Amino acid sequence: MSLERVRRLELTVAPADAGVRVELLLRRRFGLSGTVIRRIKWLEDGILLDGVRVNTRCVPKAGQVLSVRLSDPERRSGVVPAPGELDIRYEDGDMVVLNKAPGVTVHPGPGHFYDTVGNFLLWHYDQEGSEADFHPVHRLDRGTSGLMVVAKHPHAQEKLKEQLHTADFFREYLAVCDGCPQPRAGVIEAPLGPKPGSLVEQMIRPDGKPARTRYGVVLEREGRSLLRLALDTGRTHQIRVHMASLGCPLTGDFLYGTEAPELIRRPALHSARLSFRHPITGRRLSFTQPIPCDMADLIGSAEKSEQGKVLYNQPDL
């Protein structure tokens, strides 16, 4: 796929927009926020009218072409490009949808400065000649596999984040749990917050942030169950804590269940469906990613052939 190095948007000024200040056009026609406008107006080619730099107070005429730069020539994330494997499911000038491998951290941090999704993406952008930066929209735990979306510039990040925790941004997970929850389908509403004395663990606590998880059992086999789960909120470790609260922790969950490296070397959680509106066009985009082999093996090899029917031909939770 050939992608433009610099991401810009263009608009031919309509008669109805003639006489309207550039700043208002950027907000009305491109949906840019004040924060994004303040950033781009200082760039040499940030806002152009018929190819000439203008300020936000300029009043264009009908037929003139207004152009705005979305990508930033200076990377501000501080993330260092580093080579690494990426499974890219979709890419355009505004965003990337990835199938994240288990064991890979999303954001650089202590102990992981050069081996994260952020590092690998910037290396990828460099190879394709794009000036995009790392603008994460949501996150997956290090052990969680599956679909996630990452923006390439601040405007796309803003528009995608606005959809989080709304019906426009839909996420569905597959999880393998020890045991089988009762009832086999339901909604878990239990507020979550930090566990005292721990730097990473979360717990159900009355003063925590609201958290809501919908779940349904797909199949039960060999003392474990495969579940579909949909998040109405996106709290840290939400699925892992909520399932443990039902007495059915995720298989392999070293924090909230029992570590089982002989079975799986991570909590058995996978981001299987992702749906949202494109940050620029508004078009609905939907992606699915089959259950990975390490999770399928936990419930029997038959699930590898069944999972397409199980996951993709069922209604939303």
KESE-573733 format. One record per residue (C-alpha): x, y, z; residue in three letters. Coordinates in nm, 2 decimals. Example, Ala and Ser with C-alpha at 12.3 -4.5 7.8 and 13.67 -1.06 7.14 Angstrom:
! residues 2
u,v,w,res
1.23,-0.45,0.78,ALA
1.37,-0.11,0.71,SER
END
This chain:
! residues 317
u,v,w,res
0.00,0.00,0.00,MET
0.14,0.34,-0.10,SER
0.07,0.60,0.17,LEU
0.14,0.98,0.16,GLU
0.43,1.10,0.36,ARG
0.25,1.41,0.49,VAL
-0.12,1.37,0.59,ARG
-0.33,1.67,0.48,ARG
-0.70,1.74,0.43,LEU
-0.82,1.97,0.15,GLU
-1.15,2.16,0.10,LEU
-1.27,2.36,-0.19,THR
-1.45,2.66,-0.04,VAL
-1.82,2.65,-0.13,ALA
-2.02,2.97,-0.19,PRO
-2.20,2.91,0.14,ALA
-1.86,2.92,0.32,ASP
-1.72,3.22,0.15,ALA
-1.66,3.50,0.40,GLY
-1.62,3.26,0.69,VAL
-1.30,3.28,0.88,ARG
-1.05,2.99,0.83,VAL
-1.07,2.90,1.20,GLU
-1.44,2.84,1.18,LEU
-1.40,2.64,0.86,LEU
-1.14,2.42,1.03,LEU
-1.39,2.35,1.31,ARG
-1.70,2.31,1.10,ARG
-1.58,2.13,0.79,ARG
-1.28,1.93,0.92,PHE
-1.40,1.89,1.28,GLY
-1.07,2.01,1.42,LEU
-1.05,2.09,1.79,SER
-0.90,2.41,1.93,GLY
-0.61,2.21,2.06,THR
-0.52,2.07,1.71,VAL
-0.57,2.41,1.55,ILE
-0.33,2.58,1.79,ARG
-0.07,2.32,1.71,ARG
-0.09,2.33,1.33,ILE
-0.12,2.71,1.29,LYS
0.24,2.76,1.38,TRP
0.37,2.51,1.12,LEU
0.51,2.66,0.81,GLU
0.27,2.46,0.59,ASP
0.01,2.41,0.86,GLY
-0.28,2.60,0.70,ILE
-0.26,2.69,0.33,LEU
-0.50,2.87,0.10,LEU
-0.43,2.80,-0.27,ASP
-0.09,2.68,-0.16,GLY
0.00,3.00,0.04,VAL
0.03,3.00,0.42,ARG
-0.25,3.19,0.59,VAL
-0.35,3.25,0.95,ASN
-0.68,3.15,1.12,THR
-0.83,3.50,1.08,ARG
-0.81,3.48,0.70,CYS
-1.14,3.49,0.51,VAL
-1.13,3.28,0.19,PRO
-1.33,3.32,-0.12,LYS
-1.55,3.07,-0.30,ALA
-1.35,2.83,-0.51,GLY
-1.03,2.87,-0.32,GLN
-0.87,2.55,-0.18,VAL
-0.81,2.53,0.19,LEU
-0.55,2.27,0.30,SER
-0.45,2.17,0.65,VAL
-0.16,1.95,0.77,ARG
-0.26,1.68,1.02,LEU
0.07,1.50,1.06,SER
0.34,1.67,1.27,ASP
0.69,1.71,1.12,PRO
0.83,1.67,1.47,GLU
0.77,1.36,1.67,ARG
0.67,1.45,2.02,ARG
0.59,1.11,2.17,SER
0.96,1.05,2.27,GLY
0.93,0.69,2.15,VAL
1.24,0.55,1.99,VAL
1.19,0.36,1.66,PRO
1.31,-0.01,1.69,ALA
1.26,-0.31,1.46,PRO
1.00,-0.57,1.56,GLY
0.73,-0.78,1.42,GLU
0.39,-0.63,1.35,LEU
0.07,-0.80,1.23,ASP
-0.11,-0.51,1.06,ILE
-0.47,-0.57,0.97,ARG
-0.55,-0.23,0.82,TYR
-0.35,0.09,0.76,GLU
-0.42,0.43,0.60,ASP
-0.29,0.78,0.65,GLY
-0.48,0.83,0.98,ASP
-0.45,0.50,1.17,MET
-0.34,0.14,1.20,VAL
-0.53,-0.16,1.32,VAL
-0.30,-0.43,1.47,LEU
-0.33,-0.79,1.58,ASN
-0.11,-0.76,1.89,LYS
0.10,-1.06,1.98,ALA
0.08,-1.18,2.34,PRO
0.38,-1.08,2.56,GLY
0.43,-0.75,2.38,VAL
0.38,-0.43,2.58,THR
0.19,-0.14,2.41,VAL
0.37,0.16,2.56,HIS
0.74,0.20,2.64,PRO
0.82,0.21,3.01,GLY
1.05,0.07,3.27,PRO
1.21,-0.24,3.14,GLY
1.05,-0.20,2.80,HIS
1.20,0.09,2.61,PHE
1.27,-0.07,2.27,TYR
1.04,-0.37,2.24,ASP
0.69,-0.23,2.24,THR
0.42,-0.17,1.99,VAL
0.51,0.20,1.99,GLY
0.88,0.12,1.90,ASN
0.78,-0.12,1.63,PHE
0.52,0.12,1.47,LEU
0.77,0.41,1.45,LEU
1.02,0.19,1.28,TRP
0.75,0.08,1.04,HIS
0.66,0.44,0.97,TYR
1.02,0.52,0.90,ASP
1.05,0.23,0.65,GLN
0.75,0.35,0.46,GLU
0.86,0.72,0.47,GLY
0.57,0.84,0.68,SER
0.61,1.12,0.94,GLU
0.34,0.97,1.17,ALA
0.39,0.95,1.54,ASP
0.27,0.71,1.81,PHE
-0.08,0.81,1.93,HIS
-0.24,0.52,2.11,PRO
-0.62,0.52,2.14,VAL
-0.67,0.23,2.39,HIS
-0.45,-0.03,2.54,ARG
-0.42,-0.41,2.58,LEU
-0.24,-0.57,2.87,ASP
0.10,-0.72,2.79,ARG
-0.04,-1.07,2.80,GLY
-0.35,-1.00,2.60,THR
-0.35,-1.07,2.23,SER
-0.57,-0.94,1.95,GLY
-0.71,-0.62,1.79,LEU
-0.62,-0.27,1.88,MET
-0.63,0.07,1.69,VAL
-0.35,0.33,1.70,VAL
-0.38,0.68,1.55,ALA
-0.11,0.84,1.34,LYS
-0.17,1.20,1.43,HIS
-0.34,1.40,1.71,PRO
-0.66,1.47,1.53,HIS
-0.73,1.11,1.46,ALA
-0.64,1.02,1.82,GLN
-0.89,1.28,1.95,GLU
-1.17,1.16,1.72,LYS
-1.12,0.79,1.81,LEU
-1.09,0.86,2.18,LYS
-1.42,1.05,2.17,GLU
-1.58,0.72,2.07,GLN
-1.44,0.52,2.36,LEU
-1.71,0.41,2.61,HIS
-1.98,0.49,2.35,THR
-2.18,0.26,2.12,ALA
-1.96,0.37,1.83,ASP
-1.65,0.19,1.97,PHE
-1.73,-0.18,2.02,PHE
-1.49,-0.43,2.16,ARG
-1.55,-0.80,2.21,GLU
-1.30,-1.04,2.38,TYR
-1.26,-1.41,2.40,LEU
-1.14,-1.56,2.73,ALA
-1.08,-1.91,2.86,VAL
-1.17,-1.94,3.22,CYS
-1.12,-2.20,3.49,ASP
-1.46,-2.35,3.56,GLY
-1.78,-2.22,3.42,CYS
-1.96,-1.91,3.55,PRO
-2.32,-1.93,3.68,GLN
-2.54,-1.81,3.53,PRO
-2.39,-1.88,3.19,ARG
-2.47,-1.53,3.06,ALA
-2.50,-1.21,3.24,GLY
-2.37,-0.86,3.33,VAL
-2.11,-0.79,3.60,ILE
-2.14,-0.45,3.75,GLU
-1.87,-0.40,4.01,ALA
-1.66,-0.08,4.07,PRO
-1.28,-0.13,4.04,LEU
-0.99,0.04,4.20,GLY
-0.63,-0.02,4.31,PRO
-0.56,-0.29,4.56,LYS
-0.38,-0.14,4.87,PRO
-0.02,-0.25,4.89,GLY
0.01,-0.35,4.52,SER
0.15,-0.14,4.24,LEU
-0.04,-0.33,3.97,VAL
-0.34,-0.52,4.11,GLU
-0.70,-0.40,4.10,GLN
-0.99,-0.50,4.31,MET
-1.36,-0.46,4.35,ILE
-1.42,-0.18,4.60,ARG
-1.72,0.05,4.67,PRO
-1.52,0.36,4.61,ASP
-1.38,0.24,4.28,GLY
-1.47,0.36,3.93,LYS
-1.78,0.21,3.77,PRO
-1.71,-0.10,3.56,ALA
-1.95,-0.31,3.36,ARG
-1.88,-0.63,3.17,THR
-2.13,-0.84,2.96,ARG
-2.04,-1.21,2.91,TYR
-2.18,-1.53,2.77,GLY
-2.05,-1.88,2.77,VAL
-1.97,-2.02,2.42,VAL
-1.88,-2.37,2.53,LEU
-1.76,-2.57,2.83,GLU
-1.50,-2.84,2.79,ARG
-1.24,-3.02,3.01,GLU
-1.31,-2.81,3.32,GLY
-1.28,-2.48,3.14,ARG
-1.51,-2.25,2.95,SER
-1.48,-2.02,2.65,LEU
-1.65,-1.69,2.70,LEU
-1.74,-1.39,2.48,ARG
-1.71,-1.07,2.67,LEU
-1.80,-0.71,2.58,ALA
-1.69,-0.40,2.78,LEU
-1.91,-0.11,2.85,ASP
-1.62,0.05,3.04,THR
-1.25,0.00,3.00,GLY
-1.09,-0.02,3.34,ARG
-0.75,-0.17,3.41,THR
-0.77,-0.55,3.43,HIS
-1.15,-0.52,3.42,GLN
-1.22,-0.86,3.26,ILE
-0.96,-1.04,3.47,ARG
-1.10,-0.90,3.80,VAL
-1.46,-0.94,3.71,HIS
-1.42,-1.31,3.61,MET
-1.22,-1.39,3.92,ALA
-1.50,-1.24,4.12,SER
-1.73,-1.51,3.98,LEU
-1.49,-1.78,4.09,GLY
-1.38,-1.83,3.73,CYS
-1.04,-1.66,3.68,PRO
-0.88,-1.66,3.34,LEU
-0.67,-1.96,3.29,THR
-0.30,-1.87,3.34,GLY
-0.38,-1.55,3.52,ASP
-0.09,-1.51,3.77,PHE
-0.25,-1.21,3.94,LEU
-0.61,-1.31,3.99,TYR
-0.60,-1.69,3.94,GLY
-0.34,-1.96,3.91,THR
-0.02,-1.93,3.70,GLU
0.00,-2.23,3.47,ALA
0.30,-2.20,3.24,PRO
0.26,-2.57,3.14,GLU
-0.08,-2.48,2.98,LEU
-0.04,-2.12,2.87,ILE
0.22,-1.85,2.95,ARG
-0.02,-1.57,2.99,ARG
-0.38,-1.49,3.10,PRO
-0.61,-1.64,2.83,ALA
-0.76,-1.32,2.69,LEU
-0.79,-1.22,2.33,HIS
-0.94,-0.90,2.16,SER
-1.14,-1.07,1.89,ALA
-1.37,-0.80,1.75,ARG
-1.32,-0.43,1.71,LEU
-1.56,-0.19,1.55,SER
-1.55,0.19,1.53,PHE
-1.61,0.49,1.30,ARG
-1.32,0.62,1.09,HIS
-1.19,0.94,1.25,PRO
-1.20,1.13,0.92,ILE
-1.46,0.98,0.70,THR
-1.70,0.85,0.97,GLY
-1.73,0.52,0.78,ARG
-1.80,0.22,1.00,ARG
-1.50,-0.02,1.02,LEU
-1.52,-0.37,1.17,SER
-1.25,-0.63,1.22,PHE
-1.24,-0.98,1.36,THR
-0.94,-1.19,1.47,GLN
-0.97,-1.57,1.53,PRO
-0.88,-1.72,1.87,ILE
-0.50,-1.79,1.89,PRO
-0.37,-2.14,1.91,CYS
-0.25,-2.12,2.27,ASP
-0.60,-2.04,2.39,MET
-0.77,-2.29,2.15,ALA
-0.56,-2.57,2.28,ASP
-0.69,-2.51,2.63,LEU
-1.04,-2.62,2.53,ILE
-0.96,-2.88,2.27,GLY
-0.85,-2.86,1.91,SER
-1.21,-2.89,1.78,ALA
-1.26,-2.52,1.87,GLU
-1.01,-2.42,1.60,LYS
-1.25,-2.52,1.33,SER
-1.56,-2.42,1.53,GLU
-1.46,-2.07,1.64,GLN
-1.56,-1.90,1.31,GLY
-1.92,-2.01,1.36,LYS
-1.91,-1.95,1.74,VAL
-1.78,-1.60,1.73,LEU
-1.88,-1.44,1.40,TYR
-2.23,-1.58,1.35,ASN
-2.37,-1.48,1.69,GLN
-2.54,-1.15,1.78,PRO
-2.37,-0.89,1.99,ASP
-2.39,-0.95,2.36,LEU
END
